[in-house]
Amino acid sequence: MGDQTSTMPSAEPAPPTRAPARPRTFACPNCGGPVTLRAVGQSITATCSQCSSLIDVADENLNIIKTAQSAMQDAEIPIGARARLGDVEWEVVGFMRRCDGPGDFQWTEYLLFNPYHGYRFLAEEYGHWTLVKMLNRDVPGAGSQGQITAMGRTYQFFGKGFARTTYVAGEFFWRASTSDVTAVTDYIAPPYRLMVERNDEEIIVSEGEYLGARLVADAFKLPLRVPSSSSAGVSQVNPYKVSFAVIVAAVVAGTLLQFVSLAMSENNLVSAQTYNLTAADKGKTLSSGPFRLEKEGNVEIETTSYLNNDWLELDMALVNMDTNQGYPVFQALEHYSGQDSDGPWEEGGYEETSLLPPVPPGTYQLLIEPDAGLFSKAPSPVQRVAISVRHGVPVWSNYLIAMALLLVVPGFGIARRSLFEKSRWEKGGVAE
Protein backbone atom coordinates (compact mmCIF):
# COMPACT_ATOMS: atom_id res chain seq x y z
CA MET A 1 0.00 0.00 0.00
CA GLY A 2 1.21 3.49 -0.66
CA ASP A 3 0.29 6.54 1.36
CA GLN A 4 -2.23 5.46 3.99
CA THR A 5 -1.72 8.26 6.45
CA SER A 6 -4.15 9.11 9.17
CA THR A 7 -3.36 11.68 11.78
CA MET A 8 -5.90 10.50 14.34
CA PRO A 9 -5.28 8.81 17.67
CA SER A 10 -7.01 5.52 18.17
CA ALA A 11 -8.34 6.14 21.65
CA GLU A 12 -10.16 8.99 23.48
CA PRO A 13 -11.39 11.99 21.46
CA ALA A 14 -9.78 15.37 22.04
CA PRO A 15 -10.75 16.85 25.44
CA PRO A 16 -12.61 20.15 25.59
CA THR A 17 -10.49 23.27 25.62
CA ARG A 18 -10.10 25.20 28.85
CA ALA A 19 -8.32 28.26 30.14
CA PRO A 20 -4.58 28.05 29.62
CA ALA A 21 -2.51 26.63 32.46
CA ARG A 22 1.14 27.24 33.16
CA PRO A 23 3.53 24.50 31.93
CA ARG A 24 4.43 21.98 34.61
CA THR A 25 7.78 20.26 35.05
CA PHE A 26 8.34 17.04 37.00
CA ALA A 27 11.10 14.49 37.38
CA CYS A 28 10.96 11.35 35.28
CA PRO A 29 10.25 8.43 37.62
CA ASN A 30 12.63 6.28 35.58
CA CYS A 31 15.76 8.45 35.16
CA GLY A 32 15.02 11.61 37.17
CA GLY A 33 15.35 13.83 34.10
CA PRO A 34 13.04 16.87 33.76
CA VAL A 35 9.77 16.37 31.89
CA THR A 36 7.74 19.44 30.89
CA LEU A 37 4.00 19.31 30.32
CA ARG A 38 2.69 22.06 28.06
CA ALA A 39 -0.98 21.01 27.91
CA VAL A 40 -1.41 20.64 31.67
CA GLY A 41 -4.66 18.96 32.66
CA GLN A 42 -5.29 17.65 29.15
CA SER A 43 -2.33 15.40 28.39
CA ILE A 44 -2.64 11.76 29.37
CA THR A 45 0.81 10.48 28.36
CA ALA A 46 4.22 12.09 28.00
CA THR A 47 7.68 10.89 27.11
CA CYS A 48 10.91 11.68 28.91
CA SER A 49 13.38 13.48 26.68
CA GLN A 50 16.25 11.86 28.57
CA CYS A 51 15.42 8.16 28.63
CA SER A 52 12.45 8.04 26.22
CA SER A 53 10.22 6.38 28.82
CA LEU A 54 6.46 6.70 28.31
CA ILE A 55 4.77 8.13 31.43
CA ASP A 56 1.11 8.12 32.47
CA VAL A 57 0.66 11.78 33.50
CA ALA A 58 -3.08 11.34 34.13
CA ASP A 59 -2.09 9.27 37.17
CA GLU A 60 -0.81 11.38 40.06
CA ASN A 61 1.72 8.66 40.78
CA LEU A 62 3.28 9.21 37.30
CA ASN A 63 3.48 5.52 36.54
CA ILE A 64 5.82 4.31 33.82
CA ILE A 65 3.83 2.84 30.94
CA LYS A 66 6.89 1.74 28.98
CA THR A 67 10.59 2.26 29.62
CA ALA A 68 13.10 3.15 26.94
CA GLN A 69 10.73 2.55 24.04
CA SER A 70 13.54 3.16 21.54
CA ALA A 71 16.54 5.37 20.91
CA MET A 72 15.76 9.10 20.96
CA GLN A 73 14.82 10.51 17.58
CA ASP A 74 14.92 14.08 16.34
CA ALA A 75 12.13 15.70 14.36
CA GLU A 76 12.29 18.46 11.78
CA ILE A 77 10.11 20.57 14.08
CA PRO A 78 11.20 20.37 17.73
CA ILE A 79 8.77 20.05 20.61
CA GLY A 80 7.99 23.50 21.96
CA ALA A 81 8.23 25.20 18.56
CA ARG A 82 5.43 27.64 17.79
CA ALA A 83 3.83 28.81 14.56
CA ARG A 84 0.77 30.70 13.41
CA LEU A 85 -1.31 28.54 11.09
CA GLY A 86 -4.81 29.52 10.09
CA ASP A 87 -4.71 32.67 12.26
CA VAL A 88 -4.09 30.58 15.38
CA GLU A 89 -0.79 30.23 17.20
CA TRP A 90 0.01 26.59 17.79
CA GLU A 91 2.68 24.92 19.88
CA VAL A 92 4.16 21.51 19.11
CA VAL A 93 3.64 19.35 22.20
CA GLY A 94 4.42 15.93 20.72
CA PHE A 95 5.23 13.98 17.60
CA MET A 96 5.13 10.40 16.45
CA ARG A 97 6.48 8.32 13.61
CA ARG A 98 4.08 6.12 11.71
CA CYS A 99 4.21 3.78 8.73
CA ASP A 100 1.93 1.65 6.61
CA GLY A 101 1.45 -2.03 7.25
CA PRO A 102 4.52 -3.28 5.33
CA GLY A 103 6.63 -0.34 6.54
CA ASP A 104 7.34 0.91 3.01
CA PHE A 105 5.74 4.33 3.50
CA GLN A 106 6.62 6.44 6.54
CA TRP A 107 5.45 9.77 7.84
CA THR A 108 5.59 12.02 10.92
CA GLU A 109 2.66 13.49 12.82
CA TYR A 110 3.08 16.53 15.05
CA LEU A 111 0.53 17.22 17.78
CA LEU A 112 -0.25 20.95 17.97
CA PHE A 113 -1.92 22.58 20.97
CA ASN A 114 -3.60 25.90 21.68
CA PRO A 115 -5.38 26.30 25.03
CA TYR A 116 -8.36 28.04 23.41
CA HIS A 117 -8.62 26.00 20.22
CA GLY A 118 -7.61 22.56 21.41
CA TYR A 119 -5.55 20.19 19.27
CA ARG A 120 -4.61 19.84 15.64
CA PHE A 121 -2.32 17.44 13.84
CA LEU A 122 0.33 18.48 11.33
CA ALA A 123 1.30 15.51 9.19
CA GLU A 124 4.50 15.48 7.10
CA GLU A 125 4.92 12.98 4.26
CA TYR A 126 8.16 13.32 2.30
CA GLY A 127 8.06 17.12 2.39
CA HIS A 128 4.27 17.43 1.98
CA TRP A 129 2.25 18.85 4.89
CA THR A 130 -1.38 18.52 5.97
CA LEU A 131 -3.10 20.37 8.83
CA VAL A 132 -5.73 18.05 10.31
CA LYS A 133 -8.72 18.53 12.61
CA MET A 134 -10.83 15.78 14.14
CA LEU A 135 -14.53 15.97 13.28
CA ASN A 136 -17.25 15.78 15.89
CA ARG A 137 -19.90 14.58 13.46
CA ASP A 138 -20.73 11.39 11.61
CA VAL A 139 -19.88 11.11 7.92
CA PRO A 140 -22.20 8.65 6.14
CA GLY A 141 -20.29 6.09 4.11
CA ALA A 142 -16.94 6.92 5.72
CA GLY A 143 -14.70 3.88 5.46
CA SER A 144 -16.28 2.46 2.31
CA GLN A 145 -14.80 2.58 -1.16
CA GLY A 146 -16.28 5.11 -3.53
CA GLN A 147 -17.27 8.76 -3.27
CA ILE A 148 -18.60 10.31 -0.08
CA THR A 149 -19.91 13.80 0.67
CA ALA A 150 -18.85 15.73 3.77
CA MET A 151 -18.65 19.43 4.69
CA GLY A 152 -20.17 20.32 1.34
CA ARG A 153 -17.39 18.60 -0.61
CA THR A 154 -17.36 15.40 -2.63
CA TYR A 155 -14.42 13.20 -1.71
CA GLN A 156 -12.98 10.51 -3.93
CA PHE A 157 -11.73 7.26 -2.45
CA PHE A 158 -7.93 7.26 -2.42
CA GLY A 159 -6.81 4.16 -0.54
CA LYS A 160 -7.02 2.02 2.55
CA GLY A 161 -4.67 -0.03 4.67
CA PHE A 162 -3.09 -0.01 8.13
CA ALA A 163 -1.09 2.55 10.10
CA ARG A 164 1.43 1.52 12.74
CA THR A 165 2.95 3.86 15.32
CA THR A 166 6.68 3.22 15.59
CA TYR A 167 7.80 6.08 17.84
CA VAL A 168 6.25 8.68 20.16
CA ALA A 169 7.78 11.72 21.84
CA GLY A 170 6.28 14.55 23.88
CA GLU A 171 2.81 14.55 25.36
CA PHE A 172 -0.54 13.34 24.04
CA PHE A 173 -4.18 13.52 25.09
CA TRP A 174 -4.58 9.77 24.59
CA ARG A 175 -2.53 6.79 25.68
CA ALA A 176 -0.11 6.93 22.78
CA SER A 177 1.90 3.77 22.31
CA THR A 178 4.21 2.17 19.79
CA SER A 179 1.84 -0.80 19.81
CA ASP A 180 -0.95 1.19 18.15
CA VAL A 181 -2.18 -0.30 14.86
CA THR A 182 -5.29 1.07 13.17
CA ALA A 183 -7.14 0.55 9.91
CA VAL A 184 -7.25 3.71 7.82
CA THR A 185 -9.18 4.85 4.77
CA ASP A 186 -8.30 8.02 2.85
CA TYR A 187 -10.40 10.23 0.59
CA ILE A 188 -9.31 13.33 -1.29
CA ALA A 189 -10.87 16.50 -2.70
CA PRO A 190 -7.69 18.57 -3.22
CA PRO A 191 -6.62 20.51 -1.25
CA TYR A 192 -8.76 18.69 1.30
CA ARG A 193 -8.44 15.19 2.62
CA LEU A 194 -10.81 13.05 4.69
CA MET A 195 -9.29 10.37 6.90
CA VAL A 196 -11.12 7.55 8.65
CA GLU A 197 -9.30 5.59 11.32
CA ARG A 198 -10.73 2.67 13.23
CA ASN A 199 -9.76 0.05 15.75
CA ASP A 200 -11.73 -2.40 17.86
CA GLU A 201 -13.07 0.39 20.07
CA GLU A 202 -14.01 3.32 17.85
CA ILE A 203 -14.06 5.09 14.50
CA ILE A 204 -12.55 8.57 14.21
CA VAL A 205 -13.03 10.81 11.17
CA SER A 206 -10.86 13.86 10.53
CA GLU A 207 -10.40 16.41 7.79
CA GLY A 208 -7.07 17.79 6.59
CA GLU A 209 -6.02 20.66 4.36
CA TYR A 210 -2.82 20.63 2.32
CA LEU A 211 -0.18 23.22 3.25
CA GLY A 212 2.79 24.17 1.12
CA ALA A 213 6.19 23.31 2.54
CA ARG A 214 7.40 26.89 2.27
CA LEU A 215 4.34 28.15 4.16
CA VAL A 216 5.06 25.73 7.04
CA ALA A 217 8.77 26.56 7.00
CA ASP A 218 8.05 30.29 7.17
CA ALA A 219 5.49 29.81 9.93
CA PHE A 220 7.94 27.88 12.15
CA LYS A 221 10.96 29.87 10.90
CA LEU A 222 12.77 26.61 10.21
CA PRO A 223 14.64 25.34 7.12
CA LEU A 224 12.23 22.52 6.34
CA ARG A 225 12.81 20.38 3.28
CA VAL A 226 10.86 21.11 0.12
CA PRO A 227 9.45 18.20 -1.90
CA SER A 228 10.88 17.53 -5.33
CA SER A 229 9.01 18.87 -8.34
CA SER A 230 8.24 15.29 -9.43
CA SER A 231 6.62 14.45 -6.07
CA ALA A 232 2.88 15.01 -5.64
CA GLY A 233 1.20 15.36 -2.28
CA VAL A 234 -1.85 13.18 -1.64
CA SER A 235 -4.20 16.17 -1.40
CA GLN A 236 -2.05 18.72 -3.19
CA VAL A 237 -3.87 20.71 -5.85
CA ASN A 238 -2.52 19.84 -9.27
CA PRO A 239 -0.54 22.97 -10.27
CA TYR A 240 -0.59 22.14 -13.98
CA LYS A 241 -3.79 23.56 -15.35
CA VAL A 242 -4.83 23.48 -19.00
CA SER A 243 -7.04 26.43 -19.99
CA PHE A 244 -8.82 25.20 -23.10
CA ALA A 245 -10.92 28.37 -23.19
CA VAL A 246 -7.76 30.45 -23.63
CA ILE A 247 -6.47 28.07 -26.30
CA VAL A 248 -9.76 28.20 -28.23
CA ALA A 249 -9.80 32.00 -28.00
CA ALA A 250 -6.23 32.14 -29.32
CA VAL A 251 -7.08 29.79 -32.21
CA VAL A 252 -10.13 31.85 -33.15
CA ALA A 253 -8.16 35.10 -32.95
CA GLY A 254 -5.28 33.67 -34.98
CA THR A 255 -7.65 32.33 -37.61
CA LEU A 256 -9.43 35.68 -37.93
CA LEU A 257 -6.09 37.46 -38.31
CA GLN A 258 -5.07 34.99 -41.00
CA PHE A 259 -8.24 35.56 -43.01
CA VAL A 260 -7.84 39.33 -42.65
CA SER A 261 -4.26 38.94 -43.92
CA LEU A 262 -5.47 36.82 -46.84
CA ALA A 263 -8.11 39.39 -47.72
CA MET A 264 -5.52 42.18 -47.69
CA SER A 265 -2.92 40.28 -49.74
CA GLU A 266 -2.52 41.54 -53.31
CA ASN A 267 -1.28 38.26 -54.77
CA ASN A 268 -0.44 40.03 -58.04
CA LEU A 269 1.10 38.17 -60.99
CA VAL A 270 3.89 40.59 -61.97
CA SER A 271 5.80 38.37 -64.42
CA ALA A 272 5.19 35.18 -66.36
CA GLN A 273 7.55 33.86 -69.03
CA THR A 274 8.24 30.59 -70.77
CA TYR A 275 11.76 29.52 -71.79
CA ASN A 276 12.58 26.79 -74.31
CA LEU A 277 15.89 25.40 -73.09
CA THR A 278 18.34 23.62 -75.40
CA ALA A 279 22.00 22.66 -75.16
CA ALA A 280 22.80 26.11 -76.59
CA ASP A 281 21.61 27.69 -73.34
CA LYS A 282 24.28 25.95 -71.26
CA GLY A 283 26.36 28.56 -69.42
CA LYS A 284 24.09 31.42 -70.46
CA THR A 285 22.22 33.86 -68.22
CA LEU A 286 18.59 34.27 -69.16
CA SER A 287 16.51 37.19 -67.98
CA SER A 288 12.90 38.08 -67.59
CA GLY A 289 11.42 41.35 -68.68
CA PRO A 290 11.46 44.14 -66.09
CA PHE A 291 8.49 44.46 -63.75
CA ARG A 292 7.49 47.01 -61.14
CA LEU A 293 6.75 46.39 -57.46
CA GLU A 294 4.82 49.39 -56.15
CA LYS A 295 5.25 48.67 -52.44
CA GLU A 296 7.11 46.42 -50.09
CA GLY A 297 5.96 42.82 -50.03
CA ASN A 298 7.00 39.22 -50.34
CA VAL A 299 7.76 37.61 -53.69
CA GLU A 300 6.93 34.08 -54.80
CA ILE A 301 8.76 32.45 -57.72
CA GLU A 302 7.12 29.36 -59.19
CA THR A 303 8.75 27.13 -61.82
CA THR A 304 6.92 24.49 -63.85
CA SER A 305 8.61 22.07 -66.24
CA TYR A 306 7.23 18.72 -67.39
CA LEU A 307 10.45 16.71 -67.17
CA ASN A 308 10.66 13.21 -68.58
CA ASN A 309 13.28 11.16 -66.74
CA ASP A 310 15.44 14.24 -66.43
CA TRP A 311 16.51 16.97 -64.02
CA LEU A 312 16.70 20.76 -64.03
CA GLU A 313 18.52 23.25 -61.81
CA LEU A 314 17.96 27.01 -61.86
CA ASP A 315 20.34 29.40 -60.12
CA MET A 316 18.32 32.64 -60.05
CA ALA A 317 18.49 36.13 -58.60
CA LEU A 318 15.77 38.73 -58.22
CA VAL A 319 17.63 41.99 -58.94
CA ASN A 320 16.49 45.52 -58.15
CA MET A 321 17.44 47.41 -61.31
CA ASP A 322 17.51 50.73 -59.42
CA THR A 323 19.95 49.65 -56.68
CA ASN A 324 21.49 46.42 -58.08
CA GLN A 325 20.45 44.69 -54.85
CA GLY A 326 20.04 40.97 -55.57
CA TYR A 327 17.99 38.28 -53.81
CA PRO A 328 19.27 34.78 -54.69
CA VAL A 329 16.99 31.81 -55.33
CA PHE A 330 17.94 28.24 -56.18
CA GLN A 331 15.48 25.66 -57.46
CA ALA A 332 15.95 22.04 -58.49
CA LEU A 333 13.40 19.85 -60.25
CA GLU A 334 13.52 16.23 -61.30
CA HIS A 335 11.04 13.68 -62.48
CA TYR A 336 11.61 10.00 -63.19
CA SER A 337 9.23 7.16 -63.90
CA GLY A 338 9.37 3.57 -65.08
CA GLN A 339 8.21 0.06 -64.42
CA ASP A 340 9.75 -2.91 -62.66
CA SER A 341 8.65 -6.22 -61.19
CA ASP A 342 6.54 -4.38 -58.61
CA GLY A 343 4.74 -2.37 -61.27
CA PRO A 344 4.88 1.28 -62.35
CA TRP A 345 6.84 3.74 -60.24
CA GLU A 346 7.34 7.50 -60.25
CA GLU A 347 9.36 9.98 -58.22
CA GLY A 348 10.01 13.72 -58.22
CA GLY A 349 7.69 16.42 -59.50
CA TYR A 350 7.05 19.08 -62.12
CA GLU A 351 6.84 22.18 -59.91
CA GLU A 352 9.01 24.08 -57.43
CA THR A 353 8.09 27.21 -55.48
CA SER A 354 10.31 29.63 -53.54
CA LEU A 355 9.13 32.48 -51.31
CA LEU A 356 11.32 35.51 -50.73
CA PRO A 357 10.80 37.74 -47.67
CA PRO A 358 9.44 41.25 -48.25
CA VAL A 359 11.53 43.29 -50.66
CA PRO A 360 11.36 47.09 -51.09
CA PRO A 361 9.44 48.68 -53.96
CA GLY A 362 11.25 49.22 -57.25
CA THR A 363 11.81 47.87 -60.76
CA TYR A 364 13.03 44.28 -60.80
CA GLN A 365 14.31 41.65 -63.21
CA LEU A 366 14.77 37.93 -62.74
CA LEU A 367 18.14 36.54 -63.86
CA ILE A 368 18.36 32.79 -64.53
CA GLU A 369 21.35 30.51 -64.99
CA PRO A 370 20.01 27.07 -66.04
CA ASP A 371 21.65 23.65 -65.84
CA ALA A 372 19.86 20.54 -67.06
CA GLY A 373 20.34 16.93 -67.98
CA LEU A 374 19.27 17.68 -71.54
CA PHE A 375 22.42 19.83 -72.05
CA SER A 376 24.48 16.64 -72.43
CA LYS A 377 22.07 14.85 -74.74
CA ALA A 378 22.31 14.56 -78.51
CA PRO A 379 20.47 15.35 -80.60
CA SER A 380 19.59 18.32 -78.39
CA PRO A 381 15.97 18.16 -77.20
CA VAL A 382 13.95 21.17 -76.11
CA GLN A 383 12.72 21.55 -72.51
CA ARG A 384 9.99 24.05 -71.86
CA VAL A 385 10.23 25.92 -68.52
CA ALA A 386 7.54 28.33 -67.26
CA ILE A 387 8.53 30.80 -64.52
CA SER A 388 6.01 33.11 -62.84
CA VAL A 389 6.55 35.81 -60.23
CA ARG A 390 3.86 36.91 -57.78
CA HIS A 391 3.97 39.86 -55.38
CA GLY A 392 2.16 40.15 -52.00
CA VAL A 393 1.43 36.44 -51.72
CA PRO A 394 -0.73 35.24 -48.79
CA VAL A 395 1.34 33.11 -46.40
CA TRP A 396 -0.01 30.14 -44.46
CA SER A 397 3.22 28.96 -42.86
CA ASN A 398 3.16 31.39 -39.93
CA TYR A 399 -0.45 30.57 -39.23
CA LEU A 400 0.19 26.83 -39.31
CA ILE A 401 3.23 27.18 -37.04
CA ALA A 402 1.18 29.25 -34.59
CA MET A 403 -1.60 26.65 -34.60
CA ALA A 404 0.93 23.87 -34.01
CA LEU A 405 2.42 25.77 -31.07
CA LEU A 406 -1.04 26.36 -29.65
CA LEU A 407 -1.57 22.59 -29.72
CA VAL A 408 1.83 21.91 -28.20
CA VAL A 409 1.12 24.14 -25.20
CA PRO A 410 -1.99 22.25 -23.98
CA GLY A 411 -0.36 18.96 -24.93
CA PHE A 412 2.61 19.76 -22.72
CA GLY A 413 0.29 20.89 -19.95
CA ILE A 414 -1.79 17.72 -20.19
CA ALA A 415 1.37 15.59 -20.04
CA ARG A 416 2.66 17.39 -16.93
CA ARG A 417 -0.76 17.21 -15.31
CA SER A 418 -0.97 13.48 -16.02
CA LEU A 419 2.50 12.84 -14.58
CA PHE A 420 1.52 14.75 -11.43
CA GLU A 421 -1.62 12.66 -11.02
CA LYS A 422 0.37 9.49 -11.66
CA SER A 423 2.75 10.45 -8.84
CA ARG A 424 -0.22 11.14 -6.56
CA TRP A 425 -2.08 7.90 -7.23
CA GLU A 426 1.02 5.75 -6.94
CA LYS A 427 0.69 6.42 -3.22
CA GLY A 428 -2.88 5.17 -3.10
CA GLY A 429 -4.48 1.77 -3.43
CA VAL A 430 -5.64 -0.98 -1.18
CA ALA A 431 -3.45 -3.06 1.09
CA GLU A 432 -4.45 -5.72 3.54
N, C-alpha and C positions, 0 to 999 in steps of 0.2 A: 504494500500500500504506500502511496506517496504521502502527501501532506494531510494528516488527519489530526490537526491541532484542535484542542479545545482548551480554553483558558478558565474552565470552571472547576472549583473544588468538588469533591464527590461526597461531601458530608453536609453539615449544617449550612443553611443559607446565610447571607451576610446579615449581621446584627444591625439593629436600627442605629442611626447616628445619634450622637449625644454631644453635649458641650465638651470642648477640648480639655483634655487633662494633661498635666505636665508629664514628660517622659520619666520613666522609673528605671532605675538601675539596681540590679541585684547580683549576687555572686553565684556563679554556676555551681550547682551542688556536686558536679563531677570533678571539675578542675579548679574551682575558685575564681576563674576569670570573670571579668565584668560582662554582664548581659544587659543591654538597654532595651526597654519596651517603649515603643513610640505610640502605639495605639492602646494605651492603658485602659483596662476594663473591657476591651473588645477582643484582644488576641487570646487565643486558646493555647497555641504552641509557639515556641521560640527556639532558635538554635544558638548555641554558644559559639562565638566567633573564634574562640581559642581551641576548643577540643571537638567542635562540631556535634556535640551531644544535642539531642532533641528533648526539650523540657516542656512539661505540662504546666503552663503558667496560669491556667484556670484553677489549679489546685494550690491552696495556700502553702502546701508543703513543698511545692516546686519539684515534683517527682520527675525522675529521669524516665522518659519514654524509651529512648534508644541512645546508647552511648557510641560515640565515634562512628557515625553512620558511614562516613567515607572521608577521604582526604579533602581538605578545604579547597574550594574552587572560587575563582574570581569571576565576576560578571562585568560586562561592558558598562553597566550602570551600577554604581556601588549603593549599598543600603544607606539610607539617609539622604541621598541626592534628591533635589527638588526641581520641579519644572511646572510651568503653567501650560496646561493642555485643555483646550475647550473652555477657556476663561476661568479655570479652576486651578489652584496651585495644589499639586500632588506631591507626596513624599513617598519614596520607595521604602517599604518596610520589610520586604522579603522577596525572594526569587526562588524559582525551582527550575530544574532541568527536566525535560520530558522527551519522550521518543515514541514512535509508533511501535506496533507489536513486534516486528522483526528487528527494530533498532536501526533501520536504515535512514530514517528521517528524524532529525533532532531539532528541538527548539527550546527557547527560554521564555519563561513567564515571570514578569515582575508584578508584585502586588503593590498597588498604589493606595495611599490612604489620605483622606482629608476629613477632619473631625465633623464637618458640617455636611459633607456629601458622601461619606461612607467610603466604599472600596471600588476600585476599578482594577482591571488587569491590562498590562501592556505586554503583548506577545511579540517576540522577535524570532523570525524564521529566515535565516540566511540573508540578513540585511533588510528584510521587509517587516514592517511594524503594524500592529493592529491594536487599537484601544477598545477594550471590551467591557460591557456592563451586563450584569445578570438581570434577567427579566423577572418581574413578579406577576406574570400572567401566563396563562396556558396558550400554546400555539397549536391549533388543530393540525394533525398530520405530521408534527415534528418527530423525526426519527425514521420516517418512511422514505422510500426512494420516489423521486418525482418532484414536481413543483409544489411549493407551499406559499401561502400569503400571510404576512405578518407585518405589523406597523405600516400598513399601506403599501408595502413593496412585495413583489413577486420574486421569490427566491428559487433558484435552480439547484437541484441536487448536485453536489460536487463529489462527495465520497464518504466512505464510512470505514471504520476499523477500530483499533484499540489505542489507548494512550497510557503509557507507563511513566510514573514519576521516578526519576533516577537520583535526584539530589534536591534537598531543600535547605534554605538558609534564611535567617531572619525570623520574622514572626508572622503568624497566620491566624485567621479567625475560625479555622477548622483544624481538626487533628491531622495536619499534613504529615505524610509518611512516604518513605521510598517504597512502600509495599502497595501504594495505590495503583490500581489498574481499572480503567473505565472504558466503556464502549462509547464511541463518539460518531456523530454524523454531522457533516458540514454541508451548508447551502451558501450560495453566493448570489448577490445582486450588486456587483461592483458600484461603489466602493464599500458596500456593506456585506456583512457575513453573518450568518445565523449558525450557531453551534449548539448541538444537543449532546449532553453527556449523561450517561446513566450507569448506575451500578445496581446492586441488589436492593438498595434501600430507597433510591429516589431518582428522579429525572430533573435535570437542571438545563434550562434554555437561556442562552445569552446572545447578545448582538454585539458585533464588532464593526468598527469603521477603520478603513485603511488610512495609515499616516505615512507620509513620505519620510525617508530616512533623514534627509536634511532638516526637516521640520523638527523631528525628535532630537537630533543632534543640537540644533540651535536652542531648543527649549531647555535641555539639560546642560548646555554649554560644554559638551563633551565631543571628542573626535570619533564619533561612531562610524562604523564601516558603511559604505554605500553599496547597494547590490549592483552587480554587473548589468550592463545594458541588455544582455541576452536572458536575464533572469526575470521572470514575471511573478509578482505576488499573487497569492490565491484570490484576494478580493481587490487587487489593484485595477484601476480603470485603464483599459487599453489606450495608450497614448497615441496610437497610430490610427487616425481617423481618415476616412475617405469621403470627401464632400462631392458627391455625384452632381448635386445641384450646381456647384461652381463649375465643374467640368462641362456640364451641358450648356451652361450659359456661355462659357468660353468657346465651345464648338459653334454655337449659334452665332456669336459675335464674329468669330473668325470666318465663318461661311458667308455672312452678310458682307463683310469687308472684301472677301474674295469676289463676290458677284458685283460689288460696286467697282472694284478694280477692273473686272472684265468689261463692264459696261463703259468704263472710261478709256479703255485701251483702244488705240487707233487701228492697230493691226493692218497697216497700209502696205500694199505690195509696191515697192519702190523700184524694183529691177527684176527682170525675168529674161534670161537669154539661154539659147541652146547652142552648144558647141559640138561640131562633128570632128572628133579626134582621129588623127591618123598618125602613122610613124613619122610624118613630117613635122608633127608638133612636139616631138621629143626635144627637151631642152629649151623650148620657147616659153615666153611669158604671155599669157592671154589676158585680156582685160575686158571688163564690162564697159558699157557706156556710163557716163557720169550721171549721178542722181542726187537730188537735194533732200536733206533731212532738216525740216524746219525747226525742230526743237529737240531737246535732249530726250533720249529714249533708248531702249535696248534694240538689238538688231539680231534677227534670225536668218541664218543662211541654210537653205535646204538644197541638197543635190539629189537628183534622180538619174539613174543610168541602168538600163536593163542589160546587165552583164550576162554573158553566157559562158560559164566555166572560165571566168577571167577575174582580174582584179583591177582596181583603179585607186590611185592616190592623188590628192589635190592639196598642194601647199599654197594656201591663199593668204591674202592680207587685205583688209578693208582700210583704204588709205584716204585720209582727209586731204583733198587737193589744195585746200587753202593753207594748211599748216604742215603738210607732209607727215602728220602723225599717223602711224600704222597700227592696226589691230590684227595680229596673226590668227589664222584659223587653219587647222589641219584636219582633213577628212580622208577616210579610207573605206572603200566599198569592195566587196567581193561576193560572188555568187557562183556556187558550184552545184551540180546535180548529176545524177546517174542512177544506175541500177545494179544491184548485186544479188547474192543468194537470198538476202532478206527482203528484197523488193526495192522499189524506188526510194531514193534518198535525196535530200536537198539541204544545203546549208548556206548561210550568208543572207544578204538582202539587196534590194535595189535602191534604198534610200538612206541618207545620212543627214542629220540636222545638227547644227551648232548654234548656240545662243551666246551672243556677246553682251556684256554688261552695258549699261547706258553710255552712249557716246554723245559728245556735244553736237550741236547743230552745225551744218556746213554742207559743202559739196563733196561727195565721196565717189570712189571708183573701186571696183573689186579686181585685184590682180591675182592671176591663177597660174601656177606652175604645175602642169600635169605630169604624171608618170603612170604607165599602164602596161599590162601584160601584152596588149596588142602591138606595142612599139617594137617588139622583137619578133613579130610574126610576119611571114611572107606567104603569099602576096599580102600587102597591108590592108587589113579590113578597116572599116569605119565604125567608131563607137560614138553614139549620140549621148551627150551629157547635158541635162537641163539644170540650171542654177538659178534659184530665185532668192530675192532679198526682201525681207519684211521689216518694217519699223514699228515700234510700239506694240510688241507682241504680248498678249496676256500670258502670265506665267502661273503655272499650277504647282511648281516644285515647292515654293515656300509654304504654300497652303498645306500641301500634303505632309511636309516635314512638321509643321505646327500641329496638324491633327495627330500625327504619329507620337509626337512628344506629349500631347494631351492624353493619349492612351497609355503612354509609359508611366506618367505620374500616378494615375490611380492604380495601375498594375503594380507598381513598386509599393504603393501604400497598402494594397491588399495583401501582397506577399509579406510585408513586415507585420501587418496586423495578424495574419495567419500564424506566423512564427511565434508571435507573442502569445497567442491563444494556445498554441501547441505546448509552449513552455509552461503555461498555467495548468493545463489539463494533464500534463505528465505527472503532476503532483497528486491528482485525484485518483478515484477508482474505488474499488471495494476490496478489502482484505479481511480475511477471517483468521 
